[in-house]
């Protein structure tokens, strides 16, 4: 299935919402747990298995970015001699 950016973003958000509702850890690595979301993407969103894995990974990345509170700020020293 070929999808445009808007569709892809919509699918990522759907999976992200499912992950949040199910209170899945953002660091989840258990293949059995991840498979639930990959199967949903494959079946309900009608995409290839490889695309489904990518969408689930993007959903985790999206949520990690949304929950990130760390901000690195670099300021160079002022050249005051």
C-alpha positions, -999 to 999 in steps of 0.1 A, spaced: 0 0 0 14 34 -10 5 61 15 11 98 15 25 117 45 -9 127 58 -21 90 59 11 79 75 9 105 102 -27 95 108 -17 59 112 11 68 136 -13 88 157 -38 59 158 -11 35 170 3 61 195 -32 65 210 -36 28 214 -2 25 231 -11 53 255 -45 39 262 -29 5 269 -3 22 291 26 5 272 60 15 283 78 37 257 108 13 261 88 -18 254 108 -45 236 86 -77 241 78 -90 206 45 -105 218 33 -71 230 46 -52 199 29 -78 177 -5 -67 188 0 -32 174 18 -45 143 -11 -69 136 -36 -40 140 -16 -20 115 -14 -49 91 -51 -59 93 -71 -28 102 -50 -3 84 -44 -27 55 -6 -24 51 23 -47 45 39 -63 75 72 -43 70 52 -10 69 33 -20 100 66 -25 119 78 9 108 45 26 118 46 11 152 83 21 156 73 57 145 45 57 170 69 49 198 93 76 186 65 101 184 54 94 220 90 96 232 94 130 216 60 141 231 70 130 266 105 143 264 111 170 290 149 172 286 161 201 267 198 207 260 208 243 256 242 252 245 255 287 249 289 296 238 311 316 261 309 354 256 341 368 241 346 394 268 383 398 275 
